[in-house]
Amino acid sequence: MKNLRIEAVIVAVGLVLLGWCLYLGLAKFATGERVVSVRGLAEREVKADYVIWPVVYKTTGNDLQAIHAEINRANGVISAFLRRNGVKPDEISVSAPQIVDLRADRYNAQAEGTRDRYNVTSVITVASHQVDRVRSLMSRVGELLREGIAISDGGYENRVEYEFTSLNSIKPKMIEEATRNAREAARQFATDSDSELGKIKKATQGLFSIESRDQYTPYIKKVRVVTSVDYFLNS
């Protein structure tokens, strides 16, 4: 009998403790966590620090040997022009010429009537961190006309490209700014809801994006990052 009474007491105490735990759990569930989710934005405009400029020269003819000699001459004149104006030799690369045989295309009905059989395109690519210097040369390619070289429009395939490669130098400051902006938004929300801003529950750094500011100034880049932060709200 004594053992039964002890076991009964133990069971009773256990039930009381279980009930208390359930009470605390339900109370916490009823109140729940008060959290505010905000985003912070940081943007900067920067100058591109790397440029890729395809210099395109085109010619036509019927004699491949003569065309080859003309392409070599043009490449030499263009390369000399670039070097003479401050472009480094290791920033210049010459691609193999692209040759199109117009008469080899059986679907081209006008090919037989063309005077020149071969259409040849040569591309010299300038890849440089000297963005301002290269941009100034783009407006001076007309000087090559004096040497019989007419630079062609590169079209979509050979368009000029500008890049910003120094993201790591501004990334810490931009993340700091975005996080600060997120906290300001959360603080305002807390004030409007008669609460106090608590600690961070979760924070996520968004991806950085780099885009041209507009189509007219592709050498100016807009760098953007958005951070997402969850804060606890205290009553």
PEUR-V437305 format. One record per pair of residues at least 12 apart in sequence whose C-alpha atoms are under 7 Angstrom apart, sorted by the first residue. I is the first residue (numbers start at 1). J is the second residue. D is the distance in Angstrom with one decimal. If there is no record, write none. Layout:
{{I & J & D} {I & J & D}}
//
This chain:
{{34 & 232 & 5.9} {34 & 233 & 5.2} {35 & 230 & 6.5} {35 & 231 & 5.5} {35 & 232 & 4.5} {35 & 233 & 5.5} {36 & 186 & 6.8} {36 & 230 & 5.6} {36 & 231 & 5.3} {36 & 232 & 6.5} {36 & 233 & 6.9} {37 & 229 & 5.8} {37 & 230 & 4.4} {37 & 231 & 6.5} {38 & 182 & 5.8} {38 & 185 & 6.7} {38 & 186 & 6.2} {38 & 228 & 5.9} {38 & 229 & 5.5} {38 & 230 & 6.4} {39 & 182 & 5.1} {39 & 226 & 6.5} {39 & 227 & 5.5} {39 & 228 & 4.5} {39 & 229 & 6.2} {40 & 178 & 4.5} {40 & 179 & 5.7} {40 & 181 & 4.9} {40 & 182 & 3.9} {40 & 226 & 5.5} {40 & 227 & 5.2} {40 & 228 & 6.6} {41 & 178 & 4.8} {41 & 181 & 6.7} {41 & 225 & 6.0} {41 & 226 & 4.6} {41 & 227 & 6.7} {42 & 174 & 5.8} {42 & 177 & 6.0} {42 & 178 & 4.8} {42 & 224 & 5.9} {42 & 225 & 5.5} {42 & 226 & 6.5} {43 & 222 & 6.9} {43 & 223 & 5.6} {43 & 224 & 4.5} {43 & 225 & 6.7} {44 & 222 & 5.7} {44 & 223 & 5.2} {44 & 224 & 6.7} {45 & 220 & 6.7} {45 & 221 & 5.6} {45 & 222 & 4.6} {45 & 223 & 6.2} {46 & 220 & 5.8} {46 & 221 & 5.3} {46 & 222 & 6.4} {47 & 219 & 6.0} {47 & 220 & 4.7} {47 & 221 & 6.0} {48 & 162 & 5.9} {48 & 163 & 5.2} {48 & 164 & 4.6} {48 & 219 & 5.1} {48 & 220 & 5.9} {48 & 221 & 6.3} {49 & 129 & 5.5} {49 & 131 & 6.1} {49 & 163 & 6.3} {49 & 164 & 5.3} {49 & 165 & 6.5} {50 & 128 & 5.7} {50 & 129 & 4.4} {50 & 131 & 6.0} {50 & 162 & 5.8} {50 & 163 & 5.1} {50 & 164 & 6.3} {51 & 127 & 5.7} {51 & 128 & 5.5} {51 & 129 & 6.4} {51 & 131 & 5.7} {51 & 161 & 5.8} {51 & 162 & 4.6} {51 & 163 & 6.3} {52 & 125 & 6.9} {52 & 126 & 5.7} {52 & 127 & 4.5} {52 & 128 & 6.7} {52 & 160 & 5.8} {52 & 161 & 5.1} {52 & 162 & 6.5} {53 & 125 & 5.6} {53 & 126 & 5.0} {53 & 127 & 6.4} {53 & 160 & 4.8} {53 & 161 & 6.7} {54 & 123 & 6.1} {54 & 124 & 5.7} {54 & 125 & 4.3} {54 & 126 & 6.2} {54 & 158 & 5.7} {54 & 159 & 6.8} {54 & 160 & 6.5} {55 & 123 & 5.5} {55 & 124 & 5.0} {55 & 125 & 6.0} {55 & 151 & 6.9} {56 & 121 & 7.0} {56 & 122 & 5.9} {56 & 123 & 4.6} {56 & 124 & 6.6} {56 & 151 & 5.8} {56 & 152 & 5.4} {56 & 153 & 6.9} {56 & 154 & 5.8} {57 & 121 & 5.9} {57 & 122 & 5.2} {57 & 123 & 6.4} {57 & 150 & 6.8} {57 & 151 & 5.1} {57 & 152 & 5.6} {58 & 120 & 5.7} {58 & 121 & 4.5} {58 & 122 & 6.2} {58 & 152 & 6.7} {59 & 119 & 6.2} {59 & 120 & 5.4} {59 & 121 & 6.6} {60 & 116 & 6.0} {60 & 118 & 5.4} {60 & 119 & 4.6} {60 & 120 & 5.9} {61 & 116 & 4.7} {61 & 117 & 6.1} {61 & 118 & 5.4} {61 & 119 & 6.9} {62 & 116 & 5.4} {62 & 117 & 5.2} {62 & 118 & 5.9} {74 & 149 & 6.5} {91 & 126 & 5.6} {91 & 127 & 5.2} {91 & 128 & 5.7} {92 & 124 & 6.9} {92 & 125 & 5.8} {92 & 126 & 4.8} {92 & 127 & 6.7} {93 & 124 & 5.7} {93 & 125 & 5.3} {93 & 126 & 6.7} {94 & 123 & 6.3} {94 & 124 & 4.5} {94 & 125 & 6.4} {95 & 122 & 6.8} {95 & 123 & 5.7} {95 & 124 & 6.2} {96 & 122 & 6.9} {97 & 120 & 6.5} {97 & 121 & 5.5} {97 & 122 & 4.6} {98 & 120 & 5.6} {98 & 121 & 5.1} {98 & 122 & 6.5} {99 & 118 & 6.6} {99 & 119 & 5.8} {99 & 120 & 4.5} {99 & 121 & 6.6} {100 & 118 & 5.7} {100 & 119 & 5.1} {100 & 120 & 6.3} {101 & 117 & 5.9} {101 & 118 & 4.8} {101 & 119 & 6.6} {102 & 117 & 5.5} {102 & 118 & 6.1} {103 & 117 & 6.2} {162 & 218 & 6.6} {162 & 219 & 5.6} {178 & 226 & 6.4} {178 & 227 & 6.1} {179 & 227 & 6.4} {182 & 229 & 6.9} {190 & 233 & 6.8} {195 & 233 & 6.1} {195 & 234 & 5.6} {195 & 235 & 5.0} {196 & 233 & 5.7} {196 & 234 & 4.9} {196 & 235 & 6.2} {197 & 231 & 6.9} {197 & 232 & 6.4} {197 & 233 & 5.0} {197 & 234 & 6.2} {198 & 231 & 6.0} {198 & 232 & 4.7} {198 & 233 & 5.2} {198 & 234 & 5.9} {199 & 231 & 5.7} {199 & 232 & 5.7} {200 & 230 & 5.9} {200 & 231 & 4.5} {200 & 232 & 6.3} {201 & 230 & 5.3} {201 & 231 & 5.4} {201 & 232 & 6.3} {202 & 229 & 5.8} {202 & 230 & 5.1} {203 & 228 & 5.7} {203 & 229 & 4.2} {203 & 230 & 6.2} {204 & 227 & 5.8} {204 & 228 & 5.1} {204 & 229 & 6.3} {205 & 226 & 6.8} {205 & 227 & 4.6} {205 & 228 & 6.4} {206 & 225 & 6.0} {206 & 226 & 5.1} {206 & 227 & 5.1} {207 & 225 & 6.1} {208 & 223 & 6.9} {208 & 224 & 5.7} {208 & 225 & 4.8} {209 & 223 & 5.7} {209 & 224 & 5.3} {209 & 225 & 6.6} {210 & 222 & 5.7} {210 & 223 & 4.6} {210 & 224 & 6.6} {211 & 223 & 6.7}}
//
